[in-house]
Amino acid sequence: MVRFVDSRGRDWIGNFQPGLGGISDAVQHPDGRHILVVAGGQGYIVDPNERASRQYFGGDVQDILPVPDFGVLIGNALWFEAIGSAGTLWTSGRISWDGMQGLAIDGRILRGESWDALTDRWVPFELDLVTGCWNGGAKGDILLYHKTCVIQEDWARKK
């Protein structure tokens, strides 16, 4: 359950169906109007004034990281997606076979470790928060999308 307060100061409680597993959290959407709610891995974009969720995301969200001056980073233990004020900015390719750990933001770089099933160990990676490109991470044929990213203008302007 999440308690919301609308622009008139009226409060209300939202109940959210959990997803397949993962975190439960709520953070301000970068647009300043909506709230990103994650319940057991299932994501919702909520407008507190409408008392409704009009958009859904995820199902297995494991990480939701507000990034000052950029937006919000969402991870599902396989790849990441950046959310800006206008919506999705980029989606990284698959960085891990199954899991991430030790995530830390340092300026415009996210550092962490991803699970590499071929070597049966955690391996380091670095993800550029502006472009969505990364170095390191797990290897293998299933992970062929290495360094593939799309840059949206409003994210790039906020460098």
Secondary structure, 3 states (H helix, E strand, C coil): CEEEECCCCCEEEECCCCCCCCCCEEEECCCCCCEEEEECCEEEEEECCCCEEEEEEECCCCEEEEECCCEEEEECCCCEEEEECCEEEEECCCCCCCCEEEEEEECCEEEEEEEECCCCEEEEEEEECCCCCEEECCCCHHHCCCCCCCCCHHHHHCC
